[in-house]
Amino acid sequence: MKISVELTCTPLQDEYEETIKNFILRVRASGLTVLENPLSTQVYGEYDEVMKMLKREIKDSLELVNAGIFTLKIVKTDRSAYIPSF
């Protein structure tokens, strides 16, 4: 089953940029389709592959901070080719 995931990594600390950059670099290296914008990262692929990667990378990121938030939206379809029609 194909899915699309939009996620945001929010470390709750003053020095947050490096944590976010490292997370995004590891997600990019996953081999999955990854798109980014200034507010979130989108990952597209097969459910099991995406969730396996996210489980690992979210855990690794949370272990590097005292407190942090990950916000996820999951859609059951591959929306990577979406082009706004307006």
N, C-alpha and C positions, 0 to 999 in steps of 0.2 A: 504494500500500500504506500503510495506516494504522499508525502506531507510537506508542508511549508511551516517553518517556525520563525517567528520574529522574537528576538530576545534582547534584553538590555542588562548589562552588567553594571551594578552600582555599588562600588566599595564605599563603606561608610567611614571614611578617614580622609585626612588632609592630603596625603600623598596617594592619589587614586589613578593618575594617568598611566603609570607603568603597568599596573594590574590590568587595566582595560586593554592596553596595547598588547600585552602578552596573551591575554585571552583571545583576542581577535587573531593574532598571528597563529596560535595553535588551531583555531577553528579553520582558518584559511588552509592550513597544512593538512587538513583531514581528507582532502580529495573530493569533498562534497561541493555542490554549487553554493557559493556564498556571495551575497550582495550586502553592501554596507551603505549607511547614510550617517549623518552626524548624530542621530538619536538612537539608532538600533542596528542590529545585524540580522540578516535573514539567511536561513539555511534551508536548503531544499534537497530532498532525496527520499530513499526508502525509509520507512518508519524505524525499523530495527537499527539500521546504520546510523541514522541521525540521533536517535535516542541513546545509543551506546556511546557515541562521541560526546554528546552533551552531558551525559552522566559523568564521564571521566573528566571533561574539561571544567565543568561547573564545580565538581568536588575539588579539583586541583586549585582552582581560583579561590574558592572559599577558604581553603587551608592556608592561603597566603595573607589573609586579612583578619583583623579582629572581629569585624562585622561587615556584612555585605548583603545585597539584595540582587536576585535575578528575577526578572519579569519575563514570562514567556507567553506567547500566543501560538497555538497550534491549529493549523487548518488541514483538513483531510483532502488535499489535492496539491499538485505541484503548480504554484503560482509564479514560478521564476520568469516566465515569458510574458507576464502581465504588462500591458501598455495602457495607460489611461486613455479613455475615449472622449475626453472633454478638454 
